[in-house]
């Protein structure tokens, strides 16, 4: 078990610097995206490019040099086990589909777990020049400005982010959207779950729900939301659990119960 604050500040400082460096590299690729070779993974909507792989390689090498005993999990190159109790969990470009189609809704997501729990979350949004950053006990900031969630926001007077992918049936996604709208809510989807979690922390969305996400998509966002005063559904992330997709739910405290009930209702319908 790692000490409560053993190395946390050093890793937080490094995570912020790495997010900016990786974001600049990704933005350069974005500006040259017409020359990128785009590949598909599970289906034609699940895409990857050399930009994803090279940005992750940069982050992996930088972390290994600075913290050689830390573990590392990236979407593109897999898992390296560590010995320190800390594990970096990285999505080099979350929102690759918007990225390759020339839309700005993508980001670099960096989380650090300590004994399976997210204690650092940093999300860089290169096209918007936004840096979201949080660490355990230190709050959440956006470009240095402290974020704090407003409990007066709810499903009826704000937007809720909804995510979907081909791990979830179209029928279930339809039920989720219908359930939310029946409660008087409205939804948005921008193609990047990590970015929508950052928007929850910023109060731009009141909550975010996706029935199936991987750790690299959500861990940074969980830390951002928690440190801004919100809540998220437990997401086990040790051992084999790191590789298994799970439901993701994060919101301000006012509507957490409503979204949890939505999750439970729609999970039971399909």
C-alpha positions as CSV (number, residue, x, y, z in Angstrom):
1,X,0.0,0.0,0.0
2,X,1.4,3.3,-1.0
3,X,1.6,6.2,1.5
4,X,-1.2,8.7,1.4
5,X,0.7,11.4,-0.3
6,X,3.9,9.6,-1.3
7,X,4.8,11.2,-4.6
8,X,1.3,12.5,-5.4
9,X,2.4,16.1,-6.0
10,X,5.3,15.1,-8.2
11,X,3.1,12.9,-10.4
12,X,0.4,15.6,-10.5
13,X,2.9,18.1,-11.8
14,X,4.3,15.7,-14.3
15,X,0.8,14.6,-15.5
16,X,-0.1,18.2,-16.3
17,X,3.1,18.9,-18.2
18,X,2.7,15.6,-20.1
19,X,-0.9,16.4,-21.1
20,X,0.2,19.7,-22.6
21,X,3.1,18.1,-24.4
22,X,1.0,15.2,-25.7
23,X,-1.8,17.6,-26.6
24,X,0.6,19.7,-28.8
25,X,1.8,16.5,-30.5
26,X,-1.8,15.4,-31.2
27,X,-2.8,18.8,-32.4
28,X,0.0,18.8,-34.9
29,X,-1.3,15.5,-36.2
30,X,-4.8,16.9,-36.3
31,X,-3.7,19.8,-38.4
32,X,-2.2,17.2,-40.9
33,X,-5.0,14.7,-40.6
34,X,-5.5,14.4,-44.3
35,X,-2.1,12.6,-44.5
36,X,-2.8,10.1,-41.7
37,X,-3.5,6.4,-42.4
38,X,-6.7,5.5,-40.7
39,X,-7.3,1.9,-39.6
40,X,-10.3,0.2,-38.1
41,X,-10.4,-2.0,-35.0
42,X,-13.7,-3.8,-34.1
43,X,-15.8,-2.1,-36.7
44,X,-15.8,0.8,-39.2
45,X,-16.7,3.2,-36.4
46,X,-13.9,2.1,-34.2
47,X,-10.9,3.8,-35.7
48,X,-7.2,4.4,-34.8
49,X,-4.4,6.3,-36.5
50,X,-0.6,6.6,-36.1
51,X,-1.4,9.7,-34.1
52,X,-3.0,7.7,-31.3
53,X,-0.1,5.2,-31.2
54,X,2.7,7.8,-31.3
55,X,1.1,10.1,-28.7
56,X,0.7,7.1,-26.4
57,X,4.3,6.0,-27.0
58,X,5.5,9.5,-26.0
59,X,3.5,9.3,-22.8
60,X,4.6,5.8,-22.0
61,X,8.3,6.7,-22.5
62,X,8.1,9.9,-20.4
63,X,6.4,8.1,-17.5
64,X,8.8,5.2,-17.6
65,X,11.8,7.6,-17.4
66,X,10.3,9.7,-14.5
67,X,8.6,6.9,-12.5
68,X,10.1,3.6,-13.5
69,X,8.3,1.6,-10.8
70,X,4.8,2.9,-11.8
71,X,2.4,0.8,-13.9
72,X,1.1,2.0,-17.2
73,X,-2.1,1.2,-19.1
74,X,-2.8,2.7,-22.5
75,X,-5.6,2.1,-25.0
76,X,-3.2,1.3,-27.9
77,X,-0.2,-0.5,-26.4
78,X,-1.6,-2.4,-23.4
79,X,-0.5,-2.8,-19.8
80,X,2.8,-2.7,-18.0
81,X,2.6,-3.7,-14.4
82,X,4.4,-1.6,-11.7
83,X,5.6,-2.0,-8.2
84,X,4.9,1.4,-6.6
85,X,1.1,1.1,-6.1
86,X,0.6,3.8,-8.8
87,X,-0.7,3.1,-12.3
88,X,-1.0,5.6,-15.1
89,X,-4.1,5.1,-17.3
90,X,-4.0,6.9,-20.6
91,X,-6.1,7.5,-23.6
92,X,-3.8,9.3,-26.1
93,X,-6.7,10.6,-28.2
94,X,-10.2,10.1,-26.8
95,X,-12.6,10.9,-29.6
96,X,-10.6,9.5,-32.5
97,X,-13.7,9.5,-34.8
98,X,-14.2,13.3,-34.3
99,X,-10.4,13.7,-34.6
100,X,-10.1,12.1,-38.0
101,X,-13.3,13.8,-39.3
102,X,-12.0,17.3,-38.4
103,X,-14.1,18.0,-35.4
104,X,-12.7,19.6,-32.2
105,X,-14.3,17.3,-29.6
106,X,-11.3,15.1,-28.7
107,X,-8.8,15.2,-25.9
108,X,-5.8,13.7,-24.2
109,X,-6.8,11.9,-21.0
110,X,-4.3,11.0,-18.3
111,X,-5.2,9.4,-15.0
112,X,-3.1,8.1,-12.1
113,X,-4.5,5.3,-9.9
114,X,-3.2,4.6,-6.5
115,X,-4.2,1.1,-5.3
116,X,-6.9,1.0,-7.9
117,X,-8.5,4.4,-7.3
118,X,-8.1,7.6,-9.4
119,X,-6.1,10.1,-7.4
120,X,-5.0,12.3,-10.4
121,X,-7.0,13.3,-13.5
122,X,-5.8,15.6,-16.3
123,X,-7.6,16.2,-19.6
124,X,-6.1,18.4,-22.2
125,X,-8.4,19.7,-25.0
126,X,-6.0,21.0,-27.7
127,X,-8.5,22.6,-30.0
128,X,-10.0,24.6,-27.2
129,X,-6.7,25.2,-25.3
130,X,-8.3,23.9,-22.1
131,X,-6.5,22.0,-19.4
132,X,-8.6,20.3,-16.7
133,X,-6.6,19.1,-13.7
134,X,-7.5,17.4,-10.4
135,X,-5.7,15.5,-7.7
136,X,-6.9,14.0,-4.5
137,X,-7.6,16.6,-1.9
138,X,-6.6,19.5,-4.2
139,X,-9.8,20.2,-6.1
140,X,-10.4,20.6,-9.8
141,X,-9.2,23.5,-12.0
142,X,-9.8,24.5,-15.6
143,X,-6.9,26.6,-16.9
144,X,-6.1,27.3,-13.3
145,X,-9.6,28.4,-12.3
146,X,-11.2,26.4,-9.5
147,X,-14.3,24.4,-10.5
148,X,-17.1,23.7,-8.1
149,X,-20.4,22.1,-9.1
150,X,-23.7,23.8,-8.6
151,X,-26.3,21.7,-6.7
152,X,-29.1,23.7,-8.2
153,X,-28.5,22.1,-11.6
154,X,-30.6,19.0,-12.4
155,X,-31.8,16.8,-15.2
156,X,-34.6,19.3,-16.1
157,X,-32.6,22.5,-16.3
158,X,-29.3,21.3,-17.7
159,X,-27.9,19.0,-20.3
160,X,-26.9,15.4,-19.7
161,X,-24.2,13.6,-21.7
162,X,-25.1,10.1,-23.0
163,X,-22.5,7.8,-24.5
164,X,-22.9,4.7,-26.7
165,X,-20.8,2.2,-28.7
166,X,-21.2,-1.1,-30.3
167,X,-20.9,-3.0,-27.0
168,X,-24.4,-1.8,-26.2
169,X,-27.5,-2.6,-28.2
170,X,-29.3,0.1,-30.2
171,X,-32.5,-0.8,-28.3
172,X,-30.8,0.0,-24.9
173,X,-29.4,3.3,-26.1
174,X,-32.9,4.2,-27.3
175,X,-34.4,3.3,-24.0
176,X,-31.8,5.4,-22.2
177,X,-32.5,8.5,-24.3
178,X,-36.3,8.0,-24.0
179,X,-36.1,7.5,-20.2
180,X,-34.1,10.7,-19.8
181,X,-36.5,12.7,-22.0
182,X,-39.5,11.3,-20.2
183,X,-38.0,12.9,-17.1
184,X,-37.9,16.3,-18.8
185,X,-34.2,16.0,-19.5
186,X,-32.2,16.7,-22.7
187,X,-29.0,15.0,-23.9
188,X,-25.9,15.5,-25.9
189,X,-23.2,13.2,-27.3
190,X,-19.9,14.6,-28.8
191,X,-17.9,11.5,-29.5
192,X,-15.6,11.7,-26.5
193,X,-16.6,10.2,-23.2
194,X,-13.5,11.6,-21.4
195,X,-14.3,15.1,-22.6
196,X,-17.9,14.9,-21.6
197,X,-16.8,13.8,-18.1
198,X,-14.6,16.9,-18.0
199,X,-17.7,18.9,-19.0
200,X,-19.5,17.5,-16.0
201,X,-16.7,18.7,-13.7
202,X,-17.0,22.1,-15.3
203,X,-20.8,22.3,-14.9
204,X,-21.4,22.3,-18.6
205,X,-23.2,19.0,-18.3
206,X,-25.1,18.0,-15.2
207,X,-24.1,14.3,-15.6
208,X,-22.8,11.7,-17.9
209,X,-23.9,8.1,-18.4
210,X,-22.5,5.4,-20.7
211,X,-23.4,1.7,-20.3
212,X,-20.0,0.4,-21.3
213,X,-16.6,2.3,-21.1
214,X,-13.0,1.2,-20.5
215,X,-10.8,2.5,-17.7
216,X,-8.7,4.7,-20.0
217,X,-11.8,6.6,-21.1
218,X,-13.1,7.5,-17.7
219,X,-10.6,7.4,-14.9
220,X,-9.3,10.9,-15.4
221,X,-12.9,12.2,-15.6
222,X,-13.8,10.5,-12.4
223,X,-11.1,12.3,-10.5
224,X,-12.1,15.7,-12.1
225,X,-15.8,15.2,-11.1
226,X,-15.1,14.0,-7.6
227,X,-12.7,16.8,-6.8
228,X,-15.2,19.4,-8.2
229,X,-17.8,18.1,-5.7
230,X,-19.6,15.5,-7.7
231,X,-20.0,11.8,-7.5
232,X,-19.4,8.7,-9.6
233,X,-20.5,5.1,-9.6
234,X,-17.8,2.7,-8.3
235,X,-15.7,1.3,-11.1
236,X,-13.4,-1.5,-9.9
237,X,-9.9,-1.1,-11.5
238,X,-7.4,-3.5,-10.1
239,X,-6.0,-6.6,-11.7
240,X,-8.1,-8.0,-14.5
241,X,-10.8,-5.4,-13.7
242,X,-8.6,-2.8,-15.5
243,X,-9.4,-4.4,-18.8
244,X,-13.1,-5.0,-18.5
245,X,-15.6,-2.4,-19.7
246,X,-18.2,-1.3,-17.2
247,X,-21.0,1.2,-16.8
248,X,-19.9,4.8,-16.2
249,X,-22.0,7.3,-14.4
250,X,-20.8,10.7,-13.0
251,X,-22.7,13.8,-12.0
252,X,-23.3,16.5,-9.5
253,X,-24.7,15.2,-6.2
254,X,-28.2,16.6,-6.9
255,X,-29.0,14.3,-9.8
256,X,-26.8,11.3,-9.1
257,X,-29.8,9.3,-7.7
258,X,-31.9,10.1,-10.7
259,X,-29.2,8.9,-13.1
260,X,-28.5,5.8,-11.0
261,X,-32.2,5.0,-11.2
262,X,-32.1,5.5,-15.0
263,X,-29.2,3.1,-15.2
264,X,-31.0,0.5,-13.2
265,X,-34.2,0.8,-15.2
266,X,-32.6,0.7,-18.6
267,X,-30.2,-2.1,-17.7
268,X,-33.2,-4.2,-16.8
269,X,-35.1,-3.6,-20.1
270,X,-32.6,-5.3,-22.5
